[in-house]
Amino acid sequence: MNDSQEYLDKKAYYEKTITLYGRNVAIEILQDQNIEIHKIHLADSNKHDTTINAIIALAEKRNLAITYHDKKALSRISKNAKQDQGVAIDIISSTYKNASEISRLNSYKLIALDGIHNPQNLGMIIRSCAAGNVDGIILPKKSTAKISPLVMKASAGTLFKIPIYFCNSLDEIFPNFNETKIYSLSSHAKNSIYDVKKSKKSIFVLGNESEGVSKEVYNLCNDSISIPMQRGVESLNVAVTASLIAFMQ
């Protein structure tokens, strides 16, 4: 293997790394043999209580090394000093993929998220997509909630059951989808979700909880669709909208 290929393979491997934090989250992950774990990080100041001892025991059972850090170093890894409880864990997720991999798919129905900030909404969206007729979620790294323990909890065990395609931003990748029908969800759209004709490749964009789809992304969509409302109701929670899209045939 040449140096450039080795570099690309390493980059692809580490791109799939998701760092989560918290003692109960670490225990839950360590108990799931289907989740590949890259590293376990503990603060060297942790008192060896029941949960820390359980983490150490589970790591030993799976022959996983533990790296110890001072509190500051641990917080740099977890990126959440207030809630990491002195524990962080690196996961290699086979379902966390670069959005460039979408081009290899012959057909797909995807949900793309534009500025979804609430981690509970993100978790519920993941759960609905995993349960419904969706082939994956496009999750930008900019201006969108990150994969976190709150997302994991809200997804209720479905976080690693559906492909999540990451990118820097939607307006960066959408110009590459020439043969894809891209719909933005908008309460002002003339056409509704019931007017959508099934296509080989489609992406449905859900916008920010309060402002909707951003102008930059909206301008890159082929069409805009709405969910018909009754009794004067103006809008639905974005996770509920995702559920309706997920179960469209």
C-alpha positions as CSV (number, residue, x, y, z in Angstrom):
1,M,0.0,0.0,0.0
2,N,1.4,3.4,-1.0
3,D,1.6,6.3,1.4
4,S,-1.2,8.3,-0.2
5,Q,-3.6,5.3,0.0
6,E,-2.6,4.6,3.6
7,Y,-3.3,8.3,4.4
8,L,-6.8,8.1,2.7
9,D,-7.6,4.9,4.5
10,K,-6.7,6.4,7.9
11,K,-8.6,9.5,7.2
12,A,-11.7,7.5,6.2
13,Y,-11.4,5.5,9.4
14,Y,-11.1,8.5,11.7
15,E,-13.9,10.4,9.9
16,K,-16.2,7.7,11.2
17,T,-15.2,8.4,14.8
18,I,-17.9,9.8,17.1
19,T,-16.9,10.9,20.6
20,L,-19.6,10.6,23.3
21,Y,-19.3,11.3,27.0
22,G,-20.8,10.5,30.3
23,R,-20.6,7.5,32.6
24,N,-24.0,5.9,31.8
25,V,-23.5,6.5,28.1
26,A,-20.1,4.7,28.3
27,I,-21.6,1.7,30.1
28,E,-24.4,1.4,27.6
29,I,-22.0,1.5,24.7
30,L,-19.5,-0.9,26.3
31,Q,-22.4,-3.4,26.8
32,D,-23.3,-3.3,23.1
33,Q,-20.9,-5.8,21.3
34,N,-22.1,-4.4,18.0
35,I,-20.5,-1.0,18.5
36,E,-16.8,-0.8,17.6
37,I,-14.9,1.2,20.2
38,H,-11.7,3.0,19.4
39,K,-10.7,4.5,22.7
40,I,-11.9,5.0,26.3
41,H,-10.8,8.1,28.1
42,L,-11.1,8.6,31.9
43,A,-10.1,11.6,34.0
44,D,-7.3,10.5,36.5
45,S,-9.2,12.4,39.2
46,N,-12.2,10.1,39.0
47,K,-13.2,8.4,42.3
48,H,-13.6,4.7,41.8
49,D,-17.3,4.5,42.5
50,T,-19.7,1.9,41.2
51,T,-20.1,3.3,37.7
52,I,-16.3,3.9,37.1
53,N,-15.6,0.4,38.3
54,A,-18.2,-0.9,35.9
55,I,-16.6,1.0,33.0
56,I,-13.2,-0.5,33.9
57,A,-14.6,-4.0,34.2
58,L,-16.4,-3.8,30.9
59,A,-13.3,-2.4,29.2
60,E,-11.2,-5.3,30.6
61,K,-13.9,-7.8,29.4
62,R,-13.6,-6.5,25.9
63,N,-9.8,-6.1,26.0
64,L,-10.0,-2.4,25.5
65,A,-7.3,-0.1,26.8
66,I,-8.2,2.9,28.9
67,T,-6.3,6.2,28.5
68,Y,-6.1,8.5,31.6
69,H,-6.0,12.3,31.3
70,D,-6.1,15.2,33.6
71,K,-9.5,17.1,33.8
72,K,-8.5,19.7,31.2
73,A,-7.3,17.2,28.7
74,L,-10.4,15.1,29.2
75,S,-12.6,18.1,28.6
76,R,-10.8,18.9,25.4
77,I,-11.7,15.4,24.2
78,S,-15.3,15.4,25.3
79,K,-15.8,19.1,24.3
80,N,-18.3,19.2,27.3
81,A,-16.5,19.7,30.6
82,K,-19.7,20.4,32.5
83,Q,-21.4,17.1,31.5
84,D,-18.7,14.6,30.7
85,Q,-18.4,13.3,34.3
86,G,-14.8,12.5,33.6
87,V,-15.5,10.0,30.9
88,A,-15.3,10.1,27.1
89,I,-15.5,7.2,24.6
90,D,-14.6,7.2,20.9
91,I,-16.8,5.0,18.7
92,I,-16.1,3.9,15.1
93,S,-19.5,3.9,13.5
94,S,-20.0,2.0,10.3
95,T,-23.2,4.0,9.7
96,Y,-21.5,7.4,10.0
97,K,-20.4,8.2,6.5
98,N,-19.0,10.9,4.3
99,A,-21.7,12.4,2.1
100,S,-19.5,11.8,-0.9
101,E,-20.5,8.1,-0.5
102,I,-24.1,9.0,-1.6
103,S,-22.9,9.1,-5.2
104,R,-22.3,5.4,-5.1
105,L,-26.0,4.6,-4.4
106,N,-28.2,3.7,-7.4
107,S,-31.3,5.0,-5.7
108,Y,-32.2,6.6,-2.4
109,K,-34.7,8.6,-0.4
110,L,-32.8,10.8,2.1
111,I,-33.7,13.4,4.7
112,A,-31.3,16.4,4.9
113,L,-31.3,18.7,8.0
114,D,-30.7,22.4,7.7
115,G,-30.0,24.2,11.0
116,I,-31.6,21.7,13.3
117,H,-30.3,22.8,16.7
118,N,-32.3,20.8,19.2
119,P,-30.5,17.5,20.1
120,Q,-33.8,15.9,21.2
121,N,-35.4,16.8,17.8
122,L,-32.3,15.3,16.1
123,G,-32.6,12.1,18.1
124,M,-36.3,11.7,17.3
125,I,-35.7,12.4,13.6
126,I,-33.1,9.6,13.6
127,R,-35.6,7.2,15.3
128,S,-38.4,8.1,12.8
129,C,-36.0,7.7,9.8
130,A,-34.7,4.4,11.1
131,A,-38.3,3.1,11.5
132,G,-39.6,4.5,8.2
133,N,-38.9,4.4,4.4
134,V,-35.7,6.4,4.5
135,D,-32.2,5.3,3.3
136,G,-30.3,7.8,5.4
137,I,-29.9,11.3,6.9
138,I,-27.6,14.1,5.7
139,L,-26.3,15.9,8.8
140,P,-24.1,19.0,8.2
141,K,-21.4,19.7,10.7
142,K,-22.1,23.5,10.5
143,S,-25.1,25.0,12.3
144,T,-26.6,21.7,13.3
145,A,-26.8,19.7,16.5
146,K,-23.9,17.3,16.9
147,I,-24.2,13.6,17.8
148,S,-24.3,13.6,21.6
149,P,-25.6,11.7,24.6
150,L,-28.9,13.7,24.4
151,V,-29.3,12.7,20.7
152,M,-28.4,9.1,21.6
153,K,-31.1,9.0,24.4
154,A,-33.7,10.7,22.2
155,S,-33.1,8.2,19.4
156,A,-34.0,5.4,21.8
157,G,-31.4,2.9,20.6
158,T,-31.6,3.7,16.9
159,L,-28.6,6.0,16.5
160,F,-26.5,3.3,14.8
161,K,-29.3,1.7,12.8
162,I,-29.4,4.1,9.8
163,P,-26.7,5.7,7.7
164,I,-25.9,9.3,8.7
165,Y,-24.0,11.2,6.0
166,F,-21.9,14.1,7.2
167,C,-20.8,17.1,5.3
168,N,-19.7,20.6,6.1
169,S,-22.8,22.2,4.7
170,L,-25.7,21.4,2.4
171,D,-25.1,24.2,0.0
172,E,-21.6,22.7,-0.5
173,I,-22.8,19.3,-1.6
174,F,-26.2,19.9,-3.2
175,P,-24.8,21.2,-6.5
176,N,-23.3,17.6,-7.0
177,F,-26.8,16.0,-7.0
178,N,-27.7,16.7,-10.6
179,E,-30.0,13.7,-11.0
180,T,-31.7,14.0,-7.6
181,K,-35.1,15.6,-6.9
182,I,-34.5,17.9,-3.9
183,Y,-37.6,19.1,-2.0
184,S,-37.6,21.8,0.7
185,L,-40.4,21.6,3.3
186,S,-42.2,25.0,3.6
187,S,-45.6,26.0,5.0
188,H,-45.8,28.5,2.1
189,A,-45.4,25.9,-0.7
190,K,-48.2,25.5,-3.1
191,N,-47.6,21.8,-3.6
192,S,-48.1,19.3,-0.8
193,I,-46.4,16.1,0.2
194,Y,-49.3,14.3,-1.4
195,D,-48.3,15.8,-4.8
196,V,-44.8,14.2,-4.7
197,K,-44.2,11.6,-7.4
198,K,-41.9,8.8,-6.4
199,S,-38.5,9.2,-8.0
200,K,-35.3,7.1,-8.1
201,K,-33.3,9.7,-6.1
202,S,-34.9,12.2,-3.7
203,I,-33.8,14.3,-0.8
204,F,-36.3,16.1,1.5
205,V,-34.8,19.1,3.4
206,L,-36.1,20.0,6.9
207,G,-35.2,23.4,8.1
208,N,-34.5,25.2,11.4
209,E,-37.1,24.7,14.1
210,S,-38.1,28.4,14.0
211,E,-36.9,29.8,10.7
212,G,-37.3,26.9,8.3
213,V,-35.0,26.1,5.4
214,S,-32.2,28.7,4.9
215,K,-32.3,30.9,1.7
216,E,-29.0,29.4,0.5
217,V,-30.3,25.9,0.7
218,Y,-33.8,26.7,-0.5
219,N,-32.3,28.2,-3.8
220,L,-30.6,24.8,-4.5
221,C,-33.8,22.8,-4.2
222,N,-35.9,21.7,-7.2
223,D,-39.2,22.2,-5.5
224,S,-40.9,23.2,-2.3
225,I,-43.7,21.2,-0.6
226,S,-45.9,21.7,2.4
227,I,-47.9,19.5,4.8
228,P,-51.6,20.5,4.6
229,M,-52.9,21.8,8.0
230,Q,-56.4,21.7,9.4
231,R,-58.1,23.9,12.1
232,G,-55.7,26.8,11.7
233,V,-52.6,24.9,12.9
234,E,-49.6,26.7,11.5
235,S,-46.8,24.2,11.8
236,L,-45.6,20.9,13.2
237,N,-42.5,20.0,15.3
238,V,-39.7,19.2,12.9
239,A,-39.4,15.6,14.3
240,V,-43.1,15.1,13.5
241,T,-42.6,16.4,10.0
242,A,-39.7,13.9,9.6
243,S,-42.0,11.1,10.6
244,L,-44.5,12.0,7.9
245,I,-41.8,12.1,5.3
246,A,-40.3,8.9,6.5
247,F,-43.5,7.0,6.1
248,M,-44.4,8.4,2.6
249,Q,-44.5,5.6,0.1
